[in-house]
Amino acid sequence: MTSFLFDFLEDTLPEGPARQEIHELNEHNVLILDLRDPSHSQIVDLIAEQFLSWVARKAADPQALSKGYGELVDLAQAQQDHNQARGPRSGSGTDPES
């Protein structure tokens, strides 16, 4: 299940350090991220806003995955709210052009 999330992130993140980090973690089967880290705010945003629609398009049986992934998206949305309440931080990755 976690590998599917990392595949999504590799497919969705733009070229750059965050995508390279995800690729290396996925390649070495280190499938854990601390999404509280401000440097991962772009990843949090992608999970919160795009992951379920990606699962619906890519999974053989998206309904079977919806509960677990729905909980993950809920957590990402809560983290997203927390990140937005803190305000933008320099180099946080929230700006697609940074």
DOGUBA-111922 format. One line per 8 residues: number of its first residue (from 0); for each residue x, y, z of N, C-alpha, C. Coordinates in Angstrom, 1 decimal. Last residue first. Example, Ala and Ser with C-alpha at 12.3 -4.5 7.8 and 13.67 -1.06 7.14 Angstrom:
2
1 = 12.8:-2.2:7.1:13.7:-1.1:7.1:12.9:0.0:7.9 | 13.2:-5.7:7.8:12.3:-4.5:7.8:13.2:-3.3:7.8
***
This chain:
98
97 = 9.6:27.1:-6.8:10.8:27.1:-5.9:11.5:25.8:-6.0 | 7.3:27.0:-8.2:8.5:27.5:-8.9:9.7:27.5:-8.0 | 5.3:26.1:-6.5:5.8:25.2:-7.5:7.0:25.7:-8.3 | 5.7:26.7:-3.1:5.6:27.4:-4.4:6.2:26.5:-5.5 | 6.3:24.9:-1.1:4.9:25.1:-1.4:4.8:25.9:-2.7 | 9.0:24.6:-0.3:8.5:23.8:-1.4:7.0:24.0:-1.8 | 10.2:26.1:1.6:9.3:25.0:2.1:8.8:24.1:0.9 | 11.8:28.3:1.3:12.3:27.0:0.9:11.4:25.8:1.2
89 = 10.4:30.0:4.0:11.4:30.1:2.9:11.9:28.7:2.6 | 7.0:29.4:4.6:8.4:29.4:5.0:9.3:29.4:3.9 | 3.8:30.7:5.1:4.8:30.2:4.2:6.2:30.4:4.9 | 1.9:29.6:8.1:2.3:30.6:7.1:3.5:30.0:6.2 | 0.7:28.0:9.9:2.0:28.5:10.2:2.5:29.6:9.3 | -1.6:27.4:8.5:-1.8:28.2:9.6:-0.4:28.8:10.1 | -0.5:25.6:6.6:-1.1:26.9:6.1:-1.2:27.9:7.3 | 0.1:23.4:8.2:1.2:24.1:7.5:0.7:25.5:7.0
81 = -2.5:22.7:9.1:-1.4:23.1:10.0:-0.3:23.9:9.4 | -3.6:22.0:6.6:-4.2:23.1:7.4:-3.2:23.6:8.4 | -1.9:19.8:6.1:-1.9:20.9:5.2:-2.5:22.2:5.9 | -2.6:18.1:8.1:-1.2:18.6:8.1:-1.2:19.8:7.2 | -5.2:17.5:7.3:-5.0:18.1:8.6:-3.6:18.8:8.7 | -4.6:16.3:4.8:-5.4:17.6:4.8:-5.2:18.3:6.2 | -3.3:14.0:5.7:-2.6:15.0:4.9:-3.3:16.4:4.9 | -5.4:12.8:7.0:-4.3:13.2:7.8:-3.4:14.2:7.0
73 = -7.1:12.3:4.8:-7.6:13.1:5.9:-6.4:13.6:6.7 | -5.4:10.6:3.3:-5.7:11.9:2.8:-6.3:12.8:3.9 | -5.4:8.4:5.0:-4.2:9.1:4.7:-4.4:10.5:4.2 | -8.1:7.7:4.9:-7.6:8.1:6.1:-6.3:8.9:6.0 | -8.2:7.0:2.2:-9.0:8.1:2.6:-8.5:8.6:4.0 | -6.6:4.7:2.2:-6.1:5.9:1.5:-6.9:7.2:1.9 | -8.4:3.0:3.6:-7.0:3.3:4.1:-6.4:4.5:3.5 | -10.7:3.2:1.8:-10.7:3.4:3.3:-9.3:3.8:3.8
65 = -9.9:2.5:-0.9:-10.4:3.9:-0.5:-10.4:4.1:1.0 | -9.1:0.1:-1.8:-8.1:1.0:-1.2:-8.6:2.2:-0.6 | -11.3:-1.0:-3.0:-10.6:-1.8:-1.9:-9.6:-0.9:-1.2 | -11.9:0.9:-4.9:-12.8:0.8:-3.8:-12.1:0.0:-2.6 | -10.0:0.4:-7.0:-9.8:1.6:-6.1:-10.7:1.5:-4.8 | -8.5:-2.0:-8.3:-9.8:-2.0:-7.5:-9.7:-0.8:-6.5 | -6.4:-1.2:-9.8:-7.3:-2.2:-10.3:-8.6:-2.2:-9.6 | -5.5:2.3:-9.9:-5.7:1.1:-9.1:-6.7:0.1:-9.8
57 = -5.6:4.7:-11.4:-4.5:3.7:-11.5:-4.7:2.4:-10.9 | -7.8:6.4:-10.9:-7.4:6.1:-12.3:-6.4:5.0:-12.4 | -8.0:6.4:-8.1:-9.2:6.0:-8.9:-8.8:5.7:-10.4 | -5.5:7.4:-7.5:-5.8:6.0:-7.1:-7.0:5.5:-8.0 | -5.9:10.0:-8.4:-4.9:9.2:-9.0:-5.1:7.7:-8.7 | -7.8:10.9:-6.5:-8.2:10.8:-8.0:-7.2:10.0:-8.7 | -6.3:10.7:-4.2:-7.5:9.8:-4.4:-7.9:9.8:-5.8 | -4.2:12.7:-4.6:-4.0:11.2:-4.4:-5.2:10.4:-4.7
49 = -4.6:15.4:-4.6:-4.6:14.7:-5.9:-4.6:13.1:-5.7 | -4.6:16.8:-2.1:-5.4:17.3:-3.2:-5.6:16.4:-4.4 | -3.0:15.5:-0.3:-4.3:16.0:0.1:-5.2:16.3:-1.0 | -0.7:14.9:-1.8:-1.5:13.8:-1.2:-2.9:14.3:-0.9 | 0.1:17.5:-2.4:-0.2:16.5:-3.5:-1.1:15.4:-2.9 | 0.6:18.6:0.1:-0.4:19.2:-0.8:-0.8:18.2:-1.8 | 2.7:16.9:1.0:1.5:17.0:1.7:0.4:17.5:0.8 | 4.6:17.7:-0.9:4.2:16.3:-0.9:2.9:16.3:-0.2
41 = 5.0:20.4:-0.1:4.5:20.1:-1.5:4.0:18.7:-1.6 | 6.0:20.0:2.5:4.7:20.6:2.3:4.2:20.4:0.9 | 8.5:19.1:3.3:7.6:18.2:2.6:6.2:18.7:2.4 | 9.7:21.0:4.9:10.3:20.8:3.5:9.4:19.8:2.7 | 8.5:20.8:7.4:8.1:21.8:6.4:8.6:21.7:5.0 | 7.6:17.6:8.5:8.7:18.5:8.1:8.3:19.5:7.1 | 5.5:16.0:8.7:5.4:17.2:9.5:6.6:18.2:9.2 | 5.9:13.7:7.3:5.2:14.8:6.6:5.0:16.0:7.4
33 = 8.4:11.7:7.0:7.8:12.5:8.1:7.2:13.8:7.4 | 8.0:8.6:5.4:8.3:10.0:5.3:7.7:10.7:6.6 | 9.0:5.4:4.2:8.5:6.2:5.3:8.9:7.7:5.1 | 10.1:3.1:2.8:8.8:3.7:2.5:8.2:4.4:3.7 | 12.6:2.0:1.4:12.5:2.8:2.7:11.3:3.6:2.5 | 13.4:0.7:-0.9:12.3:0.2:-0.1:12.3:0.8:1.3 | 15.0:1.9:-2.7:15.6:1.2:-1.6:14.6:0.6:-0.6 | 13.1:3.2:-4.3:14.1:2.2:-4.9:14.7:1.4:-3.9
25 = 12.0:5.0:-2.5:11.2:3.9:-3.1:12.1:2.8:-3.7 | 14.1:6.7:-2.0:13.5:6.0:-0.9:12.7:4.8:-1.4 | 14.6:7.7:-4.6:15.7:6.9:-3.8:15.0:6.1:-2.7 | 12.2:9.0:-5.1:12.7:7.9:-6.0:13.7:7.0:-5.2 | 12.1:10.9:-3.1:11.1:9.9:-3.2:11.6:8.7:-4.0 | 14.4:12.4:-3.9:14.3:11.8:-2.6:13.3:10.7:-2.6 | 13.5:13.3:-6.5:14.7:12.4:-6.3:14.7:11.7:-5.0 | 11.4:14.9:-5.7:11.1:13.7:-6.5:12.3:12.8:-6.4
17 = 12.8:16.9:-4.3:11.8:16.1:-3.6:11.5:14.8:-4.4 | 14.6:18.0:-6.3:15.1:17.3:-5.1:14.1:16.4:-4.4 | 13.2:17.4:-9.5:13.8:18.2:-8.5:14.2:17.4:-7.3 | 10.3:17.4:-11.5:11.7:17.1:-11.4:12.3:18.0:-10.4 | 7.2:17.3:-9.6:8.0:17.8:-10.7:9.5:17.4:-10.5 | 5.2:14.5:-8.6:6.2:15.5:-8.3:7.0:16.0:-9.5 | 3.9:12.3:-9.9:3.3:13.6:-9.7:4.2:14.7:-9.4 | 5.3:9.9:-9.8:4.5:10.2:-11.0:4.1:11.7:-11.0
9 = 6.2:9.8:-7.2:7.2:9.8:-8.3:6.5:10.3:-9.6 | 3.7:9.7:-5.9:4.6:10.8:-5.7:5.6:10.9:-6.8 | 2.8:7.1:-6.8:2.0:8.4:-7.0:2.9:9.6:-6.9 | 4.8:5.5:-5.6:4.6:5.5:-7.1:3.9:6.8:-7.5 | 4.2:6.0:-2.9:5.5:6.4:-3.5:5.4:6.5:-5.0 | 1.7:4.7:-2.8:1.8:6.1:-2.5:3.1:6.7:-3.1 | 2.5:2.1:-3.4:1.5:2.8:-4.3:1.6:4.3:-4.1 | 3.9:1.5:-1.1:4.6:1.6:-2.4:3.8:2.3:-3.4
1 = 1.9:1.3:0.8:2.8:2.4:0.8:3.5:2.6:-0.5 | 0.8:-1.2:0.0:0.0:0.0:0.0:0.9:1.3:0.0
***
